[in-house]
Amino acid sequence: QVQLVESGGGLVQAGGSLRLSCVASGDFKFINVMGWYRQVPGKEREFVASEHYTGNKEYLASVKGRFTNSRDNAVNSVFLQTNNLEPGDTAAYHCAARFGDGGKGPLQDYYGRGTQVTVSS
C-alpha cells in the first residue's frame, strides 16, 4: 500500500505565494516521477508540474516562471513553490507519483487526496 499526503494549501491574495509539500510512504521500491495535478469542481483534472528522477521537469504553460517543482529523494518528497498566484490558480492540488522497480518493470500511478489552494482577487 502506498500513500501520498499533501500539505501547505490555504487562502492567499492574488500575487501571494504558497509552498505545497507531499510525502510518499508505504511499500515501494522506486519513484520514477513526482509532481502535481489540480482540479476544480465540475472540470477535468489538469496537469501542473512533474519531475522525472533524471531531473527533467515539465510544467503547464500557464504556470511556467511562477511555479517550481522540486524533489527530495532522500525523504520521498516533492514540493511545489507557487509564486505570483492568480485567482485562476484556485483548485484542489493533488500530489502524483509514478512508482516502479528502478528497471523496466511495470509502473503504477498514485494520487493524494489533495490540498486546497484558494486565491482571492
C-alpha atoms as a printed R data frame, in Angstrom:
    type eleno elety resid chain resno       x      y       z
1   ATOM     1    CA   GLN     A     1   0.000  0.000   0.000
2   ATOM     2    CA   VAL     A     2   1.284  3.429  -0.982
3   ATOM     3    CA   GLN     A     3   0.150  6.776   0.396
4   ATOM     4    CA   LEU     A     4   0.738 10.322  -0.785
5   ATOM     5    CA   VAL     A     5  -0.084 13.040   1.730
6   ATOM     6    CA   GLU     A     6  -0.133 16.722   0.808
7   ATOM     7    CA   SER     A     7   0.070 19.820   2.965
8   ATOM     8    CA   GLY     A     8   0.572 23.546   2.571
9   ATOM     9    CA   GLY     A     9  -2.610 24.735   0.901
10  ATOM    10    CA   GLY     A    10  -4.523 27.786   2.061
11  ATOM    11    CA   LEU     A    11  -6.137 31.115   1.232
12  ATOM    12    CA   VAL     A    12  -3.950 33.856  -0.236
13  ATOM    13    CA   GLN     A    13  -4.435 37.120  -2.072
14  ATOM    14    CA   ALA     A    14  -3.527 37.453  -5.731
15  ATOM    15    CA   GLY     A    15   0.226 37.915  -6.043
16  ATOM    16    CA   GLY     A    16   0.920 35.831  -2.963
17  ATOM    17    CA   SER     A    17   2.826 32.567  -2.566
18  ATOM    18    CA   LEU     A    18   2.327 29.116  -1.099
19  ATOM    19    CA   ARG     A    19   4.618 26.121  -0.773
20  ATOM    20    CA   LEU     A    20   2.906 22.773  -1.166
21  ATOM    21    CA   SER     A    21   4.510 19.603   0.168
22  ATOM    22    CA   CYS     A    22   3.877 15.923  -0.428
23  ATOM    23    CA   VAL     A    23   5.470 12.858   1.138
24  ATOM    24    CA   ALA     A    24   5.178  9.290  -0.117
25  ATOM    25    CA   SER     A    25   5.042  6.372   2.293
26  ATOM    26    CA   GLY     A    26   4.352  2.658   2.151
27  ATOM    27    CA   ASP     A    27   5.652 -0.327   0.250
28  ATOM    28    CA   PHE     A    28   7.504  0.790  -2.898
29  ATOM    29    CA   LYS     A    29  10.954  0.448  -4.459
30  ATOM    30    CA   PHE     A    30  11.485  3.440  -6.711
31  ATOM    31    CA   ILE     A    31   9.745  6.674  -7.625
32  ATOM    32    CA   ASN     A    32  10.134  7.488 -11.314
33  ATOM    33    CA   VAL     A    33   8.149 10.722 -11.425
34  ATOM    34    CA   MET     A    34   6.690 13.053  -8.794
35  ATOM    35    CA   GLY     A    35   4.546 16.076  -9.409
36  ATOM    36    CA   TRP     A    36   1.191 17.779  -9.176
37  ATOM    37    CA   TYR     A    37  -2.240 17.939 -10.769
38  ATOM    38    CA   ARG     A    38  -5.073 20.296  -9.895
39  ATOM    39    CA   GLN     A    39  -8.833 20.080 -10.180
40  ATOM    40    CA   VAL     A    40 -11.748 22.460  -9.932
41  ATOM    41    CA   PRO     A    41 -15.216 21.003  -9.227
42  ATOM    42    CA   GLY     A    42 -17.002 20.195 -12.477
43  ATOM    43    CA   LYS     A    43 -13.804 20.287 -14.560
44  ATOM    44    CA   GLU     A    44 -11.259 17.713 -15.652
45  ATOM    45    CA   ARG     A    45  -8.073 17.178 -13.653
46  ATOM    46    CA   GLU     A    46  -5.248 19.325 -15.077
47  ATOM    47    CA   PHE     A    47  -1.526 18.567 -15.133
48  ATOM    48    CA   VAL     A    48   0.538 21.236 -13.360
49  ATOM    49    CA   ALA     A    49   4.136 20.070 -12.970
50  ATOM    50    CA   SER     A    50   6.340 16.994 -12.750
51  ATOM    51    CA   GLU     A    51   9.948 15.953 -12.250
52  ATOM    52    CA   HIS     A    52  11.490 12.740 -13.574
53  ATOM    53    CA   TYR     A    53  14.147 11.006 -11.463
54  ATOM    54    CA   THR     A    54  16.692 12.155 -14.083
55  ATOM    55    CA   GLY     A    55  15.891 15.751 -13.181
56  ATOM    56    CA   ASN     A    56  13.821 16.553 -16.262
57  ATOM    57    CA   LYS     A    57  10.946 18.886 -15.370
58  ATOM    58    CA   GLU     A    58   7.722 19.737 -17.158
59  ATOM    59    CA   TYR     A    59   5.188 22.473 -16.453
60  ATOM    60    CA   LEU     A    60   1.744 23.594 -17.524
61  ATOM    61    CA   ALA     A    61   2.317 26.593 -19.799
62  ATOM    62    CA   SER     A    62   0.302 28.988 -17.645
63  ATOM    63    CA   VAL     A    63   2.401 28.317 -14.517
64  ATOM    64    CA   LYS     A    64   5.878 28.408 -16.105
65  ATOM    65    CA   GLY     A    65   8.016 31.040 -14.427
66  ATOM    66    CA   ARG     A    66   5.667 31.194 -11.417
67  ATOM    67    CA   PHE     A    67   5.691 27.628 -10.058
68  ATOM    68    CA   THR     A    68   8.724 25.457  -9.255
69  ATOM    69    CA   ASN     A    69   8.547 21.708  -8.719
70  ATOM    70    CA   SER     A    70  11.357 20.113  -6.707
71  ATOM    71    CA   ARG     A    71  12.053 16.673  -5.272
72  ATOM    72    CA   ASP     A    72  13.904 15.499  -2.196
73  ATOM    73    CA   ASN     A    73  14.527 11.837  -2.951
74  ATOM    74    CA   ALA     A    74  16.137 11.219   0.451
75  ATOM    75    CA   VAL     A    75  12.740 11.700   2.104
76  ATOM    76    CA   ASN     A    76  10.485 10.641  -0.804
77  ATOM    77    CA   SER     A    77   9.015 14.119  -1.085
78  ATOM    78    CA   VAL     A    78   8.025 16.635  -3.706
79  ATOM    79    CA   PHE     A    79   7.372 20.340  -3.285
80  ATOM    80    CA   LEU     A    80   5.572 22.937  -5.366
81  ATOM    81    CA   GLN     A    81   6.599 26.536  -4.780
82  ATOM    82    CA   THR     A    82   3.820 28.708  -6.156
83  ATOM    83    CA   ASN     A    83   4.555 32.421  -6.628
84  ATOM    84    CA   ASN     A    84   2.563 35.319  -8.036
85  ATOM    85    CA   LEU     A    85  -0.647 33.351  -7.604
86  ATOM    86    CA   GLU     A    86  -3.693 34.273  -9.663
87  ATOM    87    CA   PRO     A    87  -7.412 33.649  -8.995
88  ATOM    88    CA   GLY     A    88  -7.324 31.173 -11.900
89  ATOM    89    CA   ASP     A    89  -4.934 29.013  -9.858
90  ATOM    90    CA   THR     A    90  -7.691 28.255  -7.349
91  ATOM    91    CA   ALA     A    91  -8.117 24.478  -7.200
92  ATOM    92    CA   ALA     A    92  -7.501 21.356  -5.183
93  ATOM    93    CA   TYR     A    93  -3.866 20.403  -5.786
94  ATOM    94    CA   HIS     A    94  -3.160 16.662  -5.842
95  ATOM    95    CA   CYS     A    95   0.267 15.134  -5.479
96  ATOM    96    CA   ALA     A    96   1.006 12.446  -8.072
97  ATOM    97    CA   ALA     A    97   3.744  9.843  -8.263
98  ATOM    98    CA   ARG     A    98   4.700  7.051 -10.653
99  ATOM    99    CA   PHE     A    99   6.290  4.072  -8.933
100 ATOM   100    CA   GLY     A   100   8.416  1.352 -10.476
101 ATOM   101    CA   ASP     A   101  11.233 -1.070  -9.682
102 ATOM   102    CA   GLY     A   102  14.068  1.084 -10.987
103 ATOM   103    CA   GLY     A   103  14.333 -1.018 -14.144
104 ATOM   104    CA   LYS     A   104  11.958 -1.940 -16.933
105 ATOM   105    CA   GLY     A   105   9.230 -3.380 -14.716
106 ATOM   106    CA   PRO     A   106   5.617 -2.167 -14.654
107 ATOM   107    CA   LEU     A   107   4.763  1.333 -13.470
108 ATOM   108    CA   GLN     A   108   1.915  2.381 -11.187
109 ATOM   109    CA   ASP     A   109   0.435  5.818 -10.663
110 ATOM   110    CA   TYR     A   110  -0.881  7.064  -7.336
111 ATOM   111    CA   TYR     A   111  -2.564 10.314  -6.313
112 ATOM   112    CA   GLY     A   112  -3.007 12.066  -2.999
113 ATOM   113    CA   ARG     A   113  -6.309 13.352  -1.644
114 ATOM   114    CA   GLY     A   114  -5.381 16.948  -2.342
115 ATOM   115    CA   THR     A   115  -4.827 20.262  -0.601
116 ATOM   116    CA   GLN     A   116  -6.993 23.285  -1.382
117 ATOM   117    CA   VAL     A   117  -5.461 26.472  -2.773
118 ATOM   118    CA   THR     A   118  -7.755 29.495  -2.925
119 ATOM   119    CA   VAL     A   119  -6.564 32.778  -4.434
120 ATOM   120    CA   SER     A   120  -8.678 35.878  -3.837
121 ATOM   121    CA   SER     A   121  -8.632 38.874  -6.175
